[in-house]
Amino acid sequence: TTSSFTGELPKYRSIYFFDKLMDFAFPCIALGSGADIRTEEYLAYRKHDKILCVGDGNNSFSQSLKNYLGNHRIAGNDLKTGIDATCKSTYDGDYDVVVFNFPHTAVRQTGIDVQISIDSNQSLLRGFFSALPKSGFLRVHVTLKTTFPYNYWNLTGIAEECGWGCLRSFPFPARFYEGLGYSHRTTRDLNIKVDISTAKTFEFMLM
């Protein structure tokens, strides 16, 4: 079932980006208007995008996107569990965007386990980027916190190893998505409040 968002959406305007690695421009929506544009809150999705969300443990990010876009082309409409984000068959389908928010293998990242956790999550990212289809104009969004130890995961470097170049990065607009029903959940389902204010979304395309 899909819950509806009945609150008032913030004012927005479309901003078009163009990158030399791309032969088309696409809109991002920045909340606010005129000089009041808050560039930290970009929503880089179009209403006609077919979006696949992987690793969305409680399905709340998929739901928040559907509530905002009114989009029946979000693959979260067909919720599947037990999916392997490092398996090529996961990405069968003609998707415009693949979203992997806050990937984590659940290996503890405190004390002597920090390096083990870093290695484990680098392996996850390498498997993810290697499994993605190497054709078309697929956009890939990976959201991570930018504090330690996440800043040691070498996200952009691993993506490049697998043939994916980072076009740009922008702060993850958590407050906006929370207003649409998103709730952050840890991989180990810890009953704690996680600060994701430093999180950024990194956008990749084939090099």
N, C-alpha and C positions, 0 to 999 in steps of 0.2 A: 504494500500500500504506500501511497505517496501523500505526505502531509502538505498542506498549502500554507504559504507564507502570506499573511494578511496585513503585515505592517507596511508602512510607507517606504518605498525605495528611495535612497538618496539621489539627488540630482547627479547627472553624469553627462559627459560628452565623449564622443569617440575621438581617439587620437590614432593616426595611422603611422606605423613604423615601416621603415624600409632598410633592409640590410643587403650589403653587396653579395652575401652568400645566397640570397633568395631572389627569385625573379618575380615575386609578387609582394604586395603590401597587405597587411592584415590589421584589423582594428584591435585596440585594447581600450578598455573603458576605465577612465580615471574618475574617481568620485569627486564631486565638487563642481565648480564651474568657474571659468575665467581664471583670474589670478589666484583663486582659492583652490585650484587643483591640488589634490594631495597625491603627489607622485608615488608615495609609498603604497598606495592601494590600487594596484592594477588588477583588472580581471581580464585575463588574456584568452577569452573564449568567445566564439561567435555563435549566434543562435542556430546556425545550420551545421555546426561541427558535430561529427560523430565521435564521442569521447569514451575512452575505456579507462576506468579507474581500477588500479590494482593495489592490493595491500590496504584497502579501505575497510579495516577490521569491523567497524560498527555500521558501515554503509552511510555514515552521516555526511561525508563530503559529497558523495554522489547525490544524496537527497538534496543537499543545499544547492548544488549546481542545477538540479532539475527545478527546484523552487524558484531560482533566479531566472533561468533561461526558458522555463516552460518547455523543456527539450525532451522529446521522446527518443532522441538519438543518442542518449547517454546509456552506455552498456550496463550501467548499474540497474536499469529497469529489469534486467534478467540477472538477478543476484545469484552468484555461484560461490561456493565456499571450497576450501581445499585446493585453490589454484596455485600453481607454481609460477612465480614471476620470472623465473629463469628458463622457462620452457617455451620453445618456439611456437608450439601449437596454441599457447595462450593468446597469441596475437593474430590468429587467423581472423580475417575480417578487414573490411576497408575502413580503417579508422583515420581520423584527421589528427587526433591528439591522444597520447597515452599519458596518464597521470599516475605518478608514484609518490605520494606524500609521506614523508617521514619514514623511509625504509629503515628497518632494524631487524637484526637476527635474534634479538632478545638475550644475547650474551652479555653478562654483567660488565659494566664499564667503570668499575671502581677498583682502587688498589692495584694489585698485581694482575688483575684481569683486563686492564685497559688495553694493552697491546693486542691481546687475544681478541677483544671486541673489535678493535680497529681492523685487524686482519680479516675477521669474519665478515664484517660489513663491506669491506673492499671486495671481497669475493662475491658477495651478494650483488653489488653494483656491477661488477664485471660480468656476471652471469646474466643480469637484466639487460644490459646494453648489447650483449652478444646475441641475445635471443630476439631482439627487435628486428622487424623486417627491414631489409636494406634496399628499399625501393620507394618511389613516390615522394610526397612532400609531408611525410609524417612529422609532427611536432611532438617533442617529448618533454614533459615537465617533471622535475624531481625537486621536492621541497625538503630542505634540511635546516636544522638549527646551525648557526654559524659560530657557536662557542665550542670550547674543548669538550669532548674529543672529536666532534663532528668535523671541525676544520682540519683534522688530520686524515680524513677519509680520502682526500684527493679525488673528489667527485669529478671535476672537469678533466683531470688528467686521465682517469680511468675511462671516461667517456671517449676521449680522443683516441686512446688505444684501440677502442672498438669501432672507430670511424664516425663518432658523433661530435660535432663541434658545438660549443656553447655560444649561442647568439647573444644572450643577455641574461641578467638576473635582476630580480626585483623583490622587495619585501612581501612576504605572504600576508594577505589581508585577513588575518584571523578574525578580527572583530566583525567584519562584514559577513563572513561565512557563518560565524556563530549566530548572527542575527537571522540567518536562514535555516538554522537547525544543526550546524556543524558542532561536534564536540570531540575534542582531541582525546585519543585513547592510546595508552602505551601498549607496546607489543606484549609485554608481560602482564598487562592488565593491572598495573599497580594502582592502588587507590590513593593517588596523589595528584595535586594540581601541577601541571607541567607548564613552565614559562616558555611559550613559543614566540615571544615578541621579537626575538632575533632571527627568526626563521626567514629564509629566502627561497624563492622558487627560481630554479635554473632551467632555462629553455634551450633545448638542443635540436639540431637537425643534422642530417647526414652531411659529412664534409665533402 
